[in-house]
Amino acid sequence: MQRIIQPHRGPREAGVSLLEVLIAISLLGISFATIFSGLSAALRTTDRLDGFDRANDFAARKLSELILDPSLAADQVRSGFSPSGIGWQARTELVDTRPLSDPKKPAQLVRITLEVSWRTRSGGQSLSLETLKLCIPEPPPSP
């Protein structure tokens, strides 16, 4: 069996050199910079998606409100702002008409296009939703 002889270290060779400490601190700094850069990008993306989610919820509620509005008819434009600063514009367009019992008042199929826009740090964002509404005229009042 062979014995391995380890060289003896003197007192001057004990510990960590300054170069090793500088390399370790540099690697640690690069690691932290990479982690914080990724975290910053994730926060920006989360902020952008949060704005989009709020605008999408607002648009869905506004579109439901417009569908239920009995005064909404073809060829109208409505617009406004929410309390949170989301702007909206609704346009209606006649798609089709079908006769009912009274030929003077046919049923109408109306397309509602809702454009929603909001401001972000990087500029403006917008989204658009569409739906169809069947408008049936009120029956004439009976005497």
C-alpha positions as CSV (number, residue, x, y, z in Angstrom):
1,M,0.0,0.0,0.0
2,Q,1.2,3.4,-0.9
3,R,1.1,6.4,1.3
4,I,0.2,9.8,-0.1
5,I,2.2,12.5,1.5
6,Q,0.5,15.9,1.6
7,P,2.7,18.9,1.4
8,H,2.8,20.9,4.6
9,R,1.3,24.4,4.4
10,G,3.1,27.1,6.1
11,P,1.4,29.9,8.1
12,R,1.6,32.3,5.1
13,E,-0.6,30.0,3.0
14,A,-3.5,29.7,5.4
15,G,-6.8,31.5,4.7
16,V,-8.3,33.1,1.6
17,S,-6.5,35.5,-0.7
18,L,-7.9,38.9,-1.6
19,L,-8.3,37.9,-5.3
20,E,-10.6,35.0,-4.2
21,V,-12.7,37.4,-2.1
22,L,-13.0,39.8,-5.0
23,I,-14.1,37.1,-7.4
24,A,-16.7,35.8,-4.9
25,I,-18.1,39.3,-4.4
26,S,-18.2,39.9,-8.2
27,L,-20.1,36.6,-8.8
28,L,-22.5,37.5,-5.9
29,G,-23.1,41.0,-7.4
30,I,-23.8,39.5,-10.9
31,S,-26.2,37.0,-9.4
32,F,-28.1,39.7,-7.5
33,A,-28.3,41.9,-10.6
34,T,-29.7,39.1,-12.6
35,I,-32.3,38.2,-10.0
36,F,-33.4,41.8,-9.5
37,S,-33.6,42.4,-13.2
38,G,-35.9,39.4,-13.6
39,L,-38.0,40.5,-10.7
40,S,-38.3,44.0,-12.2
41,A,-39.5,42.6,-15.5
42,A,-42.0,40.3,-13.7
43,L,-43.4,43.3,-11.8
44,R,-43.8,45.3,-15.0
45,T,-45.6,42.4,-16.7
46,T,-47.8,41.9,-13.7
47,D,-48.7,45.6,-13.7
48,R,-49.5,45.5,-17.4
49,L,-51.7,42.4,-17.1
50,D,-53.5,43.8,-14.0
51,G,-54.4,46.9,-16.1
52,F,-55.6,44.7,-19.0
53,D,-57.6,42.5,-16.5
54,R,-59.3,45.6,-15.0
55,A,-60.2,47.0,-18.4
56,N,-61.5,43.6,-19.6
57,D,-63.8,43.3,-16.5
58,F,-65.0,46.9,-17.1
59,A,-65.6,46.2,-20.8
60,A,-67.6,43.0,-20.0
61,R,-69.8,44.9,-17.5
62,K,-70.3,47.9,-19.9
63,L,-71.2,45.6,-22.8
64,S,-73.8,43.8,-20.6
65,E,-75.2,47.2,-19.6
66,L,-75.5,48.2,-23.2
67,I,-77.3,44.9,-24.2
68,L,-79.9,45.5,-21.4
69,D,-80.4,49.2,-22.4
70,P,-83.8,49.4,-24.2
71,S,-83.0,52.8,-25.7
72,L,-80.0,51.4,-27.6
73,A,-80.7,51.2,-31.3
74,A,-78.8,50.9,-34.6
75,D,-76.4,53.6,-35.8
76,Q,-75.7,55.2,-32.4
77,V,-72.4,56.2,-30.8
78,R,-72.0,56.5,-27.0
79,S,-68.9,57.2,-25.0
80,G,-67.7,58.0,-21.5
81,F,-65.1,57.4,-18.8
82,S,-65.2,55.2,-15.8
83,P,-64.3,56.6,-12.3
84,S,-61.0,54.8,-12.6
85,G,-60.1,56.6,-15.9
86,I,-60.9,53.9,-18.4
87,G,-62.4,55.4,-21.5
88,W,-65.0,53.7,-23.6
89,Q,-66.8,54.2,-26.9
90,A,-69.7,52.0,-28.2
91,R,-70.9,52.0,-31.8
92,T,-74.0,50.2,-33.0
93,E,-74.6,49.0,-36.5
94,L,-77.7,47.4,-38.1
95,V,-76.8,43.8,-39.3
96,D,-80.2,42.5,-40.3
97,T,-84.0,43.1,-40.1
98,R,-86.8,40.5,-39.9
99,P,-90.5,41.2,-40.3
100,L,-92.8,40.8,-37.3
101,S,-96.5,41.0,-37.1
102,D,-96.3,44.7,-37.7
103,P,-94.3,45.2,-40.9
104,K,-93.7,48.8,-40.0
105,K,-91.6,47.8,-37.0
106,P,-89.4,44.9,-37.9
107,A,-87.1,43.1,-35.4
108,Q,-83.5,44.3,-35.8
109,L,-80.2,42.5,-35.2
110,V,-77.7,45.1,-34.0
111,R,-73.9,44.7,-33.7
112,I,-72.5,46.5,-30.7
113,T,-68.7,47.2,-30.9
114,L,-67.2,48.5,-27.6
115,E,-63.7,50.0,-27.7
116,V,-62.1,50.4,-24.2
117,S,-58.8,52.3,-23.7
118,W,-56.6,53.1,-20.7
119,R,-53.3,54.8,-20.0
120,T,-50.2,53.0,-18.7
121,R,-46.7,54.1,-18.0
122,S,-45.5,53.0,-21.4
123,G,-48.4,54.6,-23.3
124,G,-52.0,53.8,-24.1
125,Q,-53.6,50.3,-24.3
126,S,-56.9,49.3,-25.8
127,L,-59.2,46.4,-26.4
128,S,-62.3,45.8,-28.4
129,L,-65.3,43.6,-27.7
130,E,-68.3,42.9,-30.0
131,T,-71.7,41.3,-29.5
132,L,-75.1,41.1,-31.2
133,K,-78.4,42.4,-29.8
134,L,-81.8,41.6,-30.9
135,C,-84.0,44.7,-30.8
136,I,-87.7,44.0,-30.8
137,P,-89.9,47.1,-31.0
138,E,-92.4,47.8,-28.2
139,P,-95.9,46.7,-29.0
140,P,-98.3,49.6,-29.6
141,P,-100.3,50.6,-26.6
142,S,-103.8,49.1,-26.5
143,P,-106.7,51.5,-26.0
